Amino acid sequence: MSTIKVKFFARIREIVKTPKAEISVNDKIKLIDFMNLLAEKYGPEFREYVFKADQIASHIMLMINGNAAKNHDVFLEENDTLAILPPVGGGNNYH
């Protein structure tokens, strides 16, 4: 049994109604499979926001232990932390 820590940000946090969670899985799990597991847990609104067809939407940024996860076939392991971030934009450019 492995525990994966998940941090949710901005709109995704609003959808899941929590800033973080700890999800137990049987063993190592591919990132894409873990995201599908989260979609089952958090429902259709999460799935519609995070996925496009059966792939993770290009506007969603995933970070594992602080590193961008571009390959969705990587494995998550015990005590990994996954951050799920929606598009980041805006900000002021005042000098």
Phi and psi restraints in degrees (range 20) as a CNS / XPLOR table:
assign (resid 1 and name C) (resid 2 and name N)
       (resid 2 and name CA) (resid 2 and name C) 1.0 -121.3 20.0 2
assign (resid 2 and name N) (resid 2 and name CA)
       (resid 2 and name C) (resid 3 and name N) 1.0 148.0 20.0 2
assign (resid 2 and name C) (resid 3 and name N)
       (resid 3 and name CA) (resid 3 and name C) 1.0 -114.6 20.0 2
assign (resid 3 and name N) (resid 3 and name CA)
       (resid 3 and name C) (resid 4 and name N) 1.0 126.5 20.0 2
assign (resid 3 and name C) (resid 4 and name N)
       (resid 4 and name CA) (resid 4 and name C) 1.0 -110.1 20.0 2
assign (resid 4 and name N) (resid 4 and name CA)
       (resid 4 and name C) (resid 5 and name N) 1.0 128.9 20.0 2
assign (resid 4 and name C) (resid 5 and name N)
       (resid 5 and name CA) (resid 5 and name C) 1.0 -89.4 20.0 2
assign (resid 5 and name N) (resid 5 and name CA)
       (resid 5 and name C) (resid 6 and name N) 1.0 138.0 20.0 2
assign (resid 5 and name C) (resid 6 and name N)
       (resid 6 and name CA) (resid 6 and name C) 1.0 -126.6 20.0 2
assign (resid 6 and name N) (resid 6 and name CA)
       (resid 6 and name C) (resid 7 and name N) 1.0 133.5 20.0 2
assign (resid 6 and name C) (resid 7 and name N)
       (resid 7 and name CA) (resid 7 and name C) 1.0 -115.2 20.0 2
assign (resid 7 and name N) (resid 7 and name CA)
       (resid 7 and name C) (resid 8 and name N) 1.0 131.1 20.0 2
assign (resid 7 and name C) (resid 8 and name N)
       (resid 8 and name CA) (resid 8 and name C) 1.0 -110.5 20.0 2
assign (resid 8 and name N) (resid 8 and name CA)
       (resid 8 and name C) (resid 9 and name N) 1.0 141.8 20.0 2
assign (resid 8 and name C) (resid 9 and name N)
       (resid 9 and name CA) (resid 9 and name C) 1.0 -127.7 20.0 2
assign (resid 9 and name N) (resid 9 and name CA)
       (resid 9 and name C) (resid 10 and name N) 1.0 151.0 20.0 2
assign (resid 9 and name C) (resid 10 and name N)
       (resid 10 and name CA) (resid 10 and name C) 1.0 49.1 20.0 2
assign (resid 10 and name N) (resid 10 and name CA)
       (resid 10 and name C) (resid 11 and name N) 1.0 -125.2 20.0 2
assign (resid 10 and name C) (resid 11 and name N)
       (resid 11 and name CA) (resid 11 and name C) 1.0 -58.8 20.0 2
assign (resid 11 and name N) (resid 11 and name CA)
       (resid 11 and name C) (resid 12 and name N) 1.0 -37.3 20.0 2
assign (resid 11 and name C) (resid 12 and name N)
       (resid 12 and name CA) (resid 12 and name C) 1.0 -64.9 20.0 2
assign (resid 12 and name N) (resid 12 and name CA)
       (resid 12 and name C) (resid 13 and name N) 1.0 -38.9 20.0 2
assign (resid 12 and name C) (resid 13 and name N)
       (resid 13 and name CA) (resid 13 and name C) 1.0 -60.7 20.0 2
assign (resid 13 and name N) (resid 13 and name CA)
       (resid 13 and name C) (resid 14 and name N) 1.0 -39.5 20.0 2
assign (resid 13 and name C) (resid 14 and name N)
       (resid 14 and name CA) (resid 14 and name C) 1.0 -64.3 20.0 2
assign (resid 14 and name N) (resid 14 and name CA)
       (resid 14 and name C) (resid 15 and name N) 1.0 -39.4 20.0 2
assign (resid 14 and name C) (resid 15 and name N)
       (resid 15 and name CA) (resid 15 and name C) 1.0 -66.2 20.0 2
assign (resid 15 and name N) (resid 15 and name CA)
       (resid 15 and name C) (resid 16 and name N) 1.0 -46.6 20.0 2
assign (resid 15 and name C) (resid 16 and name N)
       (resid 16 and name CA) (resid 16 and name C) 1.0 -86.4 20.0 2
assign (resid 16 and name N) (resid 16 and name CA)
       (resid 16 and name C) (resid 17 and name N) 1.0 -12.0 20.0 2
assign (resid 16 and name C) (resid 17 and name N)
       (resid 17 and name CA) (resid 17 and name C) 1.0 63.9 20.0 2
assign (resid 17 and name N) (resid 17 and name CA)
       (resid 17 and name C) (resid 18 and name N) 1.0 31.5 20.0 2
assign (resid 17 and name C) (resid 18 and name N)
       (resid 18 and name CA) (resid 18 and name C) 1.0 -159.5 20.0 2
assign (resid 18 and name N) (resid 18 and name CA)
       (resid 18 and name C) (resid 19 and name N) 1.0 148.3 20.0 2
assign (resid 18 and name C) (resid 19 and name N)
       (resid 19 and name CA) (resid 19 and name C) 1.0 -80.0 20.0 2
assign (resid 19 and name N) (resid 19 and name CA)
       (resid 19 and name C) (resid 20 and name N) 1.0 -21.8 20.0 2
assign (resid 19 and name C) (resid 20 and name N)
       (resid 20 and name CA) (resid 20 and name C) 1.0 -157.5 20.0 2
assign (resid 20 and name N) (resid 20 and name CA)
       (resid 20 and name C) (resid 21 and name N) 1.0 162.2 20.0 2
assign (resid 20 and name C) (resid 21 and name N)
       (resid 21 and name CA) (resid 21 and name C) 1.0 -151.5 20.0 2
assign (resid 21 and name N) (resid 21 and name CA)
       (resid 21 and name C) (resid 22 and name N) 1.0 160.8 20.0 2
assign (resid 21 and name C) (resid 22 and name N)
       (resid 22 and name CA) (resid 22 and name C) 1.0 -122.3 20.0 2
assign (resid 22 and name N) (resid 22 and name CA)
       (resid 22 and name C) (resid 23 and name N) 1.0 122.1 20.0 2
assign (resid 22 and name C) (resid 23 and name N)
       (resid 23 and name CA) (resid 23 and name C) 1.0 -114.9 20.0 2
assign (resid 23 and name N) (resid 23 and name CA)
       (resid 23 and name C) (resid 24 and name N) 1.0 128.2 20.0 2
assign (resid 23 and name C) (resid 24 and name N)
       (resid 24 and name CA) (resid 24 and name C) 1.0 -93.6 20.0 2
assign (resid 24 and name N) (resid 24 and name CA)
       (resid 24 and name C) (resid 25 and name N) 1.0 134.9 20.0 2
assign (resid 24 and name C) (resid 25 and name N)
       (resid 25 and name CA) (resid 25 and name C) 1.0 -129.5 20.0 2
assign (resid 25 and name N) (resid 25 and name CA)
       (resid 25 and name C) (resid 26 and name N) 1.0 160.7 20.0 2
assign (resid 25 and name C) (resid 26 and name N)
       (resid 26 and name CA) (resid 26 and name C) 1.0 -64.6 20.0 2
assign (resid 26 and name N) (resid 26 and name CA)
       (resid 26 and name C) (resid 27 and name N) 1.0 -39.6 20.0 2
assign (resid 26 and name C) (resid 27 and name N)
       (resid 27 and name CA) (resid 27 and name C) 1.0 -158.3 20.0 2
assign (resid 27 and name N) (resid 27 and name CA)
       (resid 27 and name C) (resid 28 and name N) 1.0 -160.5 20.0 2
assign (resid 27 and name C) (resid 28 and name N)
       (resid 28 and name CA) (resid 28 and name C) 1.0 -57.4 20.0 2
assign (resid 28 and name N) (resid 28 and name CA)
       (resid 28 and name C) (resid 29 and name N) 1.0 146.7 20.0 2
assign (resid 28 and name C) (resid 29 and name N)
       (resid 29 and name CA) (resid 29 and name C) 1.0 -141.3 20.0 2
assign (resid 29 and name N) (resid 29 and name CA)
       (resid 29 and name C) (resid 30 and name N) 1.0 140.4 20.0 2
assign (resid 29 and name C) (resid 30 and name N)
       (resid 30 and name CA) (resid 30 and name C) 1.0 -65.2 20.0 2
assign (resid 30 and name N) (resid 30 and name CA)
       (resid 30 and name C) (resid 31 and name N) 1.0 146.1 20.0 2
assign (resid 30 and name C) (resid 31 and name N)
       (resid 31 and name CA) (resid 31 and name C) 1.0 -55.3 20.0 2
assign (resid 31 and name N) (resid 31 and name CA)
       (resid 31 and name C) (resid 32 and name N) 1.0 -45.8 20.0 2
assign (resid 31 and name C) (resid 32 and name N)
       (resid 32 and name CA) (resid 32 and name C) 1.0 -62.3 20.0 2
assign (resid 32 and name N) (resid 32 and name CA)
       (resid 32 and name C) (resid 33 and name N) 1.0 -38.6 20.0 2
assign (resid 32 and name C) (resid 33 and name N)
       (resid 33 and name CA) (resid 33 and name C) 1.0 -68.8 20.0 2
assign (resid 33 and name N) (resid 33 and name CA)
       (resid 33 and name C) (resid 34 and name N) 1.0 -37.1 20.0 2
assign (resid 33 and name C) (resid 34 and name N)
       (resid 34 and name CA) (resid 34 and name C) 1.0 -65.4 20.0 2
assign (resid 34 and name N) (resid 34 and name CA)
       (resid 34 and name C) (resid 35 and name N) 1.0 -40.1 20.0 2
assign (resid 34 and name C) (resid 35 and name N)
       (resid 35 and name CA) (resid 35 and name C) 1.0 -64.1 20.0 2
assign (resid 35 and name N) (resid 35 and name CA)
       (resid 35 and name C) (resid 36 and name N) 1.0 -37.8 20.0 2
assign (resid 35 and name C) (resid 36 and name N)
       (resid 36 and name CA) (resid 36 and name C) 1.0 -65.0 20.0 2
assign (resid 36 and name N) (resid 36 and name CA)
       (resid 36 and name C) (resid 37 and name N) 1.0 -37.5 20.0 2
assign (resid 36 and name C) (resid 37 and name N)
       (resid 37 and name CA) (resid 37 and name C) 1.0 -62.0 20.0 2
assign (resid 37 and name N) (resid 37 and name CA)
       (resid 37 and name C) (resid 38 and name N) 1.0 -42.7 20.0 2
assign (resid 37 and name C) (resid 38 and name N)
       (resid 38 and name CA) (resid 38 and name C) 1.0 -64.0 20.0 2
assign (resid 38 and name N) (resid 38 and name CA)
       (resid 38 and name C) (resid 39 and name N) 1.0 -38.4 20.0 2
assign (resid 38 and name C) (resid 39 and name N)
       (resid 39 and name CA) (resid 39 and name C) 1.0 -63.8 20.0 2
assign (resid 39 and name N) (resid 39 and name CA)
       (resid 39 and name C) (resid 40 and name N) 1.0 -37.9 20.0 2
assign (resid 39 and name C) (resid 40 and name N)
       (resid 40 and name CA) (resid 40 and name C) 1.0 -64.9 20.0 2
assign (resid 40 and name N) (resid 40 and name CA)
       (resid 40 and name C) (resid 41 and name N) 1.0 -41.8 20.0 2
assign (resid 40 and name C) (resid 41 and name N)
       (resid 41 and name CA) (resid 41 and name C) 1.0 -69.9 20.0 2
assign (resid 41 and name N) (resid 41 and name CA)
       (resid 41 and name C) (resid 42 and name N) 1.0 -41.8 20.0 2
assign (resid 41 and name C) (resid 42 and name N)
       (resid 42 and name CA) (resid 42 and name C) 1.0 -100.6 20.0 2
assign (resid 42 and name N) (resid 42 and name CA)
       (resid 42 and name C) (resid 43 and name N) 1.0 -3.4 20.0 2
assign (resid 42 and name C) (resid 43 and name N)
       (resid 43 and name CA) (resid 43 and name C) 1.0 92.2 20.0 2
assign (resid 43 and name N) (resid 43 and name CA)
       (resid 43 and name C) (resid 44 and name N) 1.0 -178.5 20.0 2
assign (resid 43 and name C) (resid 44 and name N)
       (resid 44 and name CA) (resid 44 and name C) 1.0 -62.9 20.0 2
assign (resid 44 and name N) (resid 44 and name CA)
       (resid 44 and name C) (resid 45 and name N) 1.0 -33.1 20.0 2
assign (resid 44 and name C) (resid 45 and name N)
       (resid 45 and name CA) (resid 45 and name C) 1.0 -65.4 20.0 2
assign (resid 45 and name N) (resid 45 and name CA)
       (resid 45 and name C) (resid 46 and name N) 1.0 -40.7 20.0 2
assign (resid 45 and name C) (resid 46 and name N)
       (resid 46 and name CA) (resid 46 and name C) 1.0 -62.0 20.0 2
assign (resid 46 and name N) (resid 46 and name CA)
       (resid 46 and name C) (resid 47 and name N) 1.0 -49.1 20.0 2
assign (resid 46 and name C) (resid 47 and name N)
       (resid 47 and name CA) (resid 47 and name C) 1.0 -58.7 20.0 2
assign (resid 47 and name N) (resid 47 and name CA)
       (resid 47 and name C) (resid 48 and name N) 1.0 -45.6 20.0 2
assign (resid 47 and name C) (resid 48 and name N)
       (resid 48 and name CA) (resid 48 and name C) 1.0 -64.6 20.0 2
assign (resid 48 and name N) (resid 48 and name CA)
       (resid 48 and name C) (resid 49 and name N) 1.0 -33.0 20.0 2
assign (resid 48 and name C) (resid 49 and name N)
       (resid 49 and name CA) (resid 49 and name C) 1.0 -80.0 20.0 2
assign (resid 49 and name N) (resid 49 and name CA)
       (resid 49 and name C) (resid 50 and name N) 1.0 -37.1 20.0 2
assign (resid 49 and name C) (resid 50 and name N)
       (resid 50 and name CA) (resid 50 and name C) 1.0 -93.2 20.0 2
assign (resid 50 and name N) (resid 50 and name CA)
       (resid 50 and name C) (resid 51 and name N) 1.0 -27.2 20.0 2
assign (resid 50 and name C) (resid 51 and name N)
       (resid 51 and name CA) (resid 51 and name C) 1.0 -110.2 20.0 2
assign (resid 51 and name N) (resid 51 and name CA)
       (resid 51 and name C) (resid 52 and name N) 1.0 151.2 20.0 2
assign (resid 51 and name C) (resid 52 and name N)
       (resid 52 and name CA) (resid 52 and name C) 1.0 -128.0 20.0 2
assign (resid 52 and name N) (resid 52 and name CA)
       (resid 52 and name C) (resid 53 and name N) 1.0 115.4 20.0 2
assign (resid 52 and name C) (resid 53 and name N)
       (resid 53 and name CA) (resid 53 and name C) 1.0 58.8 20.0 2
assign (resid 53 and name N) (resid 53 and name CA)
       (resid 53 and name C) (resid 54 and name N) 1.0 -126.2 20.0 2
assign (resid 53 and name C) (resid 54 and name N)
       (resid 54 and name CA) (resid 54 and name C) 1.0 -105.8 20.0 2
assign (resid 54 and name N) (resid 54 and name CA)
       (resid 54 and name C) (resid 55 and name N) 1.0 13.3 20.0 2
assign (resid 54 and name C) (resid 55 and name N)
       (resid 55 and name CA) (resid 55 and name C) 1.0 -113.3 20.0 2
assign (resid 55 and name N) (resid 55 and name CA)
       (resid 55 and name C) (resid 56 and name N) 1.0 157.5 20.0 2
assign (resid 55 and name C) (resid 56 and name N)
       (resid 56 and name CA) (resid 56 and name C) 1.0 -69.9 20.0 2
assign (resid 56 and name N) (resid 56 and name CA)
       (resid 56 and name C) (resid 57 and name N) 1.0 130.6 20.0 2
assign (resid 56 and name C) (resid 57 and name N)
       (resid 57 and name CA) (resid 57 and name C) 1.0 -58.3 20.0 2
assign (resid 57 and name N) (resid 57 and name CA)
       (resid 57 and name C) (resid 58 and name N) 1.0 145.2 20.0 2
assign (resid 57 and name C) (resid 58 and name N)
       (resid 58 and name CA) (resid 58 and name C) 1.0 -65.3 20.0 2
assign (resid 58 and name N) (resid 58 and name CA)
       (resid 58 and name C) (resid 59 and name N) 1.0 -21.7 20.0 2
assign (resid 58 and name C) (resid 59 and name N)
       (resid 59 and name CA) (resid 59 and name C) 1.0 -82.5 20.0 2
assign (resid 59 and name N) (resid 59 and name CA)
       (resid 59 and name C) (resid 60 and name N) 1.0 -7.5 20.0 2
assign (resid 59 and name C) (resid 60 and name N)
       (resid 60 and name CA) (resid 60 and name C) 1.0 -91.5 20.0 2
assign (resid 60 and name N) (resid 60 and name CA)
       (resid 60 and name C) (resid 61 and name N) 1.0 128.8 20.0 2
assign (resid 60 and name C) (resid 61 and name N)
       (resid 61 and name CA) (resid 61 and name C) 1.0 -102.8 20.0 2
assign (resid 61 and name N) (resid 61 and name CA)
       (resid 61 and name C) (resid 62 and name N) 1.0 130.7 20.0 2
assign (resid 61 and name C) (resid 62 and name N)
       (resid 62 and name CA) (resid 62 and name C) 1.0 -115.4 20.0 2
assign (resid 62 and name N) (resid 62 and name CA)
       (resid 62 and name C) (resid 63 and name N) 1.0 134.9 20.0 2
assign (resid 62 and name C) (resid 63 and name N)
       (resid 63 and name CA) (resid 63 and name C) 1.0 -128.8 20.0 2
assign (resid 63 and name N) (resid 63 and name CA)
       (resid 63 and name C) (resid 64 and name N) 1.0 131.5 20.0 2
assign (resid 63 and name C) (resid 64 and name N)
       (resid 64 and name CA) (resid 64 and name C) 1.0 -110.3 20.0 2
assign (resid 64 and name N) (resid 64 and name CA)
       (resid 64 and name C) (resid 65 and name N) 1.0 119.1 20.0 2
assign (resid 64 and name C) (resid 65 and name N)
       (resid 65 and name CA) (resid 65 and name C) 1.0 51.1 20.0 2
assign (resid 65 and name N) (resid 65 and name CA)
       (resid 65 and name C) (resid 66 and name N) 1.0 38.5 20.0 2
assign (resid 65 and name C) (resid 66 and name N)
       (resid 66 and name CA) (resid 66 and name C) 1.0 87.7 20.0 2
assign (resid 66 and name N) (resid 66 and name CA)
       (resid 66 and name C) (resid 67 and name N) 1.0 -1.1 20.0 2
assign (resid 66 and name C) (resid 67 and name N)
       (resid 67 and name CA) (resid 67 and name C) 1.0 -112.1 20.0 2
assign (resid 67 and name N) (resid 67 and name CA)
       (resid 67 and name C) (resid 68 and name N) 1.0 135.6 20.0 2
assign (resid 67 and name C) (resid 68 and name N)
       (resid 68 and name CA) (resid 68 and name C) 1.0 -59.7 20.0 2
assign (resid 68 and name N) (resid 68 and name CA)
       (resid 68 and name C) (resid 69 and name N) 1.0 134.6 20.0 2
assign (resid 68 and name C) (resid 69 and name N)
       (resid 69 and name CA) (resid 69 and name C) 1.0 -106.8 20.0 2
assign (resid 69 and name N) (resid 69 and name CA)
       (resid 69 and name C) (resid 70 and name N) 1.0 94.4 20.0 2
assign (resid 69 and name C) (resid 70 and name N)
       (resid 70 and name CA) (resid 70 and name C) 1.0 -84.6 20.0 2
assign (resid 70 and name N) (resid 70 and name CA)
       (resid 70 and name C) (resid 71 and name N) 1.0 -29.2 20.0 2
assign (resid 70 and name C) (resid 71 and name N)
       (resid 71 and name CA) (resid 71 and name C) 1.0 -93.4 20.0 2
assign (resid 71 and name N) (resid 71 and name CA)
       (resid 71 and name C) (resid 72 and name N) 1.0 114.4 20.0 2
assign (resid 71 and name C) (resid 72 and name N)
       (resid 72 and name CA) (resid 72 and name C) 1.0 -84.6 20.0 2
assign (resid 72 and name N) (resid 72 and name CA)
       (resid 72 and name C) (resid 73 and name N) 1.0 3.6 20.0 2
assign (resid 72 and name C) (resid 73 and name N)
       (resid 73 and name CA) (resid 73 and name C) 1.0 -98.9 20.0 2
assign (resid 73 and name N) (resid 73 and name CA)
       (resid 73 and name C) (resid 74 and name N) 1.0 4.7 20.0 2
assign (resid 73 and name C) (resid 74 and name N)
       (resid 74 and name CA) (resid 74 and name C) 1.0 -68.7 20.0 2
assign (resid 74 and name N) (resid 74 and name CA)
       (resid 74 and name C) (resid 75 and name N) 1.0 157.1 20.0 2
assign (resid 74 and name C) (resid 75 and name N)
       (resid 75 and name CA) (resid 75 and name C) 1.0 -96.5 20.0 2
assign (resid 75 and name N) (resid 75 and name CA)
       (resid 75 and name C) (resid 76 and name N) 1.0 139.1 20.0 2
assign (resid 75 and name C) (resid 76 and name N)
       (resid 76 and name CA) (resid 76 and name C) 1.0 -91.6 20.0 2
assign (resid 76 and name N) (resid 76 and name CA)
       (resid 76 and name C) (resid 77 and name N) 1.0 143.6 20.0 2
assign (resid 76 and name C) (resid 77 and name N)
       (resid 77 and name CA) (resid 77 and name C) 1.0 -128.9 20.0 2
assign (resid 77 and name N) (resid 77 and name CA)
       (resid 77 and name C) (resid 78 and name N) 1.0 171.1 20.0 2
assign (resid 77 and name C) (resid 78 and name N)
       (resid 78 and name CA) (resid 78 and name C) 1.0 -44.4 20.0 2
assign (resid 78 and name N) (resid 78 and name CA)
       (resid 78 and name C) (resid 79 and name N) 1.0 130.7 20.0 2
assign (resid 78 and name C) (resid 79 and name N)
       (resid 79 and name CA) (resid 79 and name C) 1.0 70.2 20.0 2
assign (resid 79 and name N) (resid 79 and name CA)
       (resid 79 and name C) (resid 80 and name N) 1.0 8.3 20.0 2
assign (resid 79 and name C) (resid 80 and name N)
       (resid 80 and name CA) (resid 80 and name C) 1.0 -67.2 20.0 2
assign (resid 80 and name N) (resid 80 and name CA)
       (resid 80 and name C) (resid 81 and name N) 1.0 151.1 20.0 2
assign (resid 80 and name C) (resid 81 and name N)
       (resid 81 and name CA) (resid 81 and name C) 1.0 -116.3 20.0 2
assign (resid 81 and name N) (resid 81 and name CA)
       (resid 81 and name C) (resid 82 and name N) 1.0 122.8 20.0 2
assign (resid 81 and name C) (resid 82 and name N)
       (resid 82 and name CA) (resid 82 and name C) 1.0 -106.1 20.0 2
assign (resid 82 and name N) (resid 82 and name CA)
       (resid 82 and name C) (resid 83 and name N) 1.0 124.7 20.0 2
assign (resid 82 and name C) (resid 83 and name N)
       (resid 83 and name CA) (resid 83 and name C) 1.0 -106.0 20.0 2
assign (resid 83 and name N) (resid 83 and name CA)
       (resid 83 and name C) (resid 84 and name N) 1.0 131.9 20.0 2
assign (resid 83 and name C) (resid 84 and name N)
       (resid 84 and name CA) (resid 84 and name C) 1.0 -115.1 20.0 2
assign (resid 84 and name N) (resid 84 and name CA)
       (resid 84 and name C) (resid 85 and name N) 1.0 114.8 20.0 2
assign (resid 84 and name C) (resid 85 and name N)
       (resid 85 and name CA) (resid 85 and name C) 1.0 -119.6 20.0 2
assign (resid 85 and name N) (resid 85 and name CA)
       (resid 85 and name C) (resid 86 and name N) 1.0 133.8 20.0 2
assign (resid 85 and name C) (resid 86 and name N)
       (resid 86 and name CA) (resid 86 and name C) 1.0 -78.2 20.0 2
assign (resid 86 and name N) (resid 86 and name CA)
       (resid 86 and name C) (resid 87 and name N) 1.0 -179.4 20.0 2
assign (resid 86 and name C) (resid 87 and name N)
       (resid 87 and name CA) (resid 87 and name C) 1.0 -56.2 20.0 2
assign (resid 87 and name N) (resid 87 and name CA)
       (resid 87 and name C) (resid 88 and name N) 1.0 139.7 20.0 2
assign (resid 87 and name C) (resid 88 and name N)
       (resid 88 and name CA) (resid 88 and name C) 1.0 -110.3 20.0 2
assign (resid 88 and name N) (resid 88 and name CA)
       (resid 88 and name C) (resid 89 and name N) 1.0 132.5 20.0 2
assign (resid 88 and name C) (resid 89 and name N)
       (resid 89 and name CA) (resid 89 and name C) 1.0 -156.1 20.0 2
assign (resid 89 and name N) (resid 89 and name CA)
       (resid 89 and name C) (resid 90 and name N) 1.0 -179.1 20.0 2
assign (resid 89 and name C) (resid 90 and name N)
       (resid 90 and name CA) (resid 90 and name C) 1.0 78.7 20.0 2
assign (resid 90 and name N) (resid 90 and name CA)
       (resid 90 and name C) (resid 91 and name N) 1.0 -152.7 20.0 2
assign (resid 90 and name C) (resid 91 and name N)
       (resid 91 and name CA) (resid 91 and name C) 1.0 98.9 20.0 2
assign (resid 91 and name N) (resid 91 and name CA)
       (resid 91 and name C) (resid 92 and name N) 1.0 161.1 20.0 2
assign (resid 91 and name C) (resid 92 and name N)
       (resid 92 and name CA) (resid 92 and name C) 1.0 -107.5 20.0 2
assign (resid 92 and name N) (resid 92 and name CA)
       (resid 92 and name C) (resid 93 and name N) 1.0 148.2 20.0 2
assign (resid 92 and name C) (resid 93 and name N)
       (resid 93 and name CA) (resid 93 and name C) 1.0 -114.8 20.0 2
assign (resid 93 and name N) (resid 93 and name CA)
       (resid 93 and name C) (resid 94 and name N) 1.0 54.5 20.0 2
assign (resid 93 and name C) (resid 94 and name N)
       (resid 94 and name CA) (resid 94 and name C) 1.0 -89.8 20.0 2
assign (resid 94 and name N) (resid 94 and name CA)
       (resid 94 and name C) (resid 95 and name N) 1.0 138.1 20.0 2
